[in-house]
């Protein structure tokens, strides 16, 4: 680490086959982050556009709602069936192929004239958007062990910023040029990123690919969970923090659209800009992990996550306390998320894609659970009950950390240090 703490700017050399050393500069890490954010945003673009899509294609409300469901189902399937391929294939080629196929899917969505084509296109878009996790695993494999946390932290910030800004960007673009322009613009950006990544990324990662066949590869993903206690624990942490994250972001528009605020969709979407401040702080968590402070980072972040629901509970009284709660929640979630990914990748660098893909399945389960529970609970019991639900997920995570913090082996040393 450099004296001023700007360790990400330090260049790390990784051998690419028998060719010259690949330089993982800060610029390349930022490229990873941008590509991750752009890819994952495709999963969330549709949420502010559902009403417009429904009117345009004469879809019933129930059918329009399935747009989001199918996108997330596709994403969940991709995590299990596509992301592990990063451990057996040339990751650069795999990433570029997935991005080019994503361009085709996005173009099909933009050109859809029937509900069937739209729904099929959204499902495939979700399936291919998991290229985000292949990019995360690739970046982790290229980073030196001593700086891996910083790299994962910066790349993960790109993922979260993409999630938070997707709704804002799609709403603004739809107002200006219609909902189809959102997917045409995304297809163009994705094609550009495919070209740039093909030219910039090395042909091979730092870890040699496994020789497992595809069926064995999928089976080994499951066996990793059976074998690695740390992976199981971190997956549960991931499920709980993203259940809390989704509890807020899937329901916060409901109280804000009602009295006393009655905010427009554009104003509500801009709340994602506040959340970006917390997401950017995730890079600090990466540095702390590189210093061997993963256990402490996790505990502090989970405590902050629980505390964040106190100001959020007063959302109807003041927007300022809402802003404070949003920043605390996003900071806490991303700190734990970065720590999770850094630790589990270090378990088996040669199985990085399987580890991260399997872990992210729990992220999807947590996100879906939080969204469904929060929106249903709001209709029955209001915003206070939603905040109690989010606090329950957060406190459960903290309690789990408190009971396991002293008896989980650190993947780097295999001693009881970090959980």
Secondary structure, 3 states (H helix, E strand, C coil): CCCCCCHHHCCEEEECCCCCEEEECHHHHHHHHHHHHHHHHCCCHHHHHHHHHHHHHCCCHHHHHHHHHHHHHHHHHHHHHCHHHHHCCCHHHHHHHHHHHHHHHHHHHHHCCCHHHHHHHHHHHHHHCCHHHHHHHHHHHHCCHHHHHHHHHHHHHHHHHHHHHHHHHHHHHHHHHCHHHHHHHHHHHHHHHHHHHHHHCCCCCCCCCCCCCHHHHHHHHHHHHHHCHHHHHHHHHHHHHHHHHHHHHCCHHHHHCCCCCCCCHHHHHCHHHHHHHHHHCHHHHHHHHHCCCHHHHHHHHHHHHHHHHHHHCCCCCCHHHHHHHHHHHHHHHHHHHHHHHHHHHHHCHHHHHHHHHHHHHHHHHHHHHHHHHHHHHHHHHCHHHHHHHHHHHHHHHHHHHHHHCCCCECCCCCCECCC
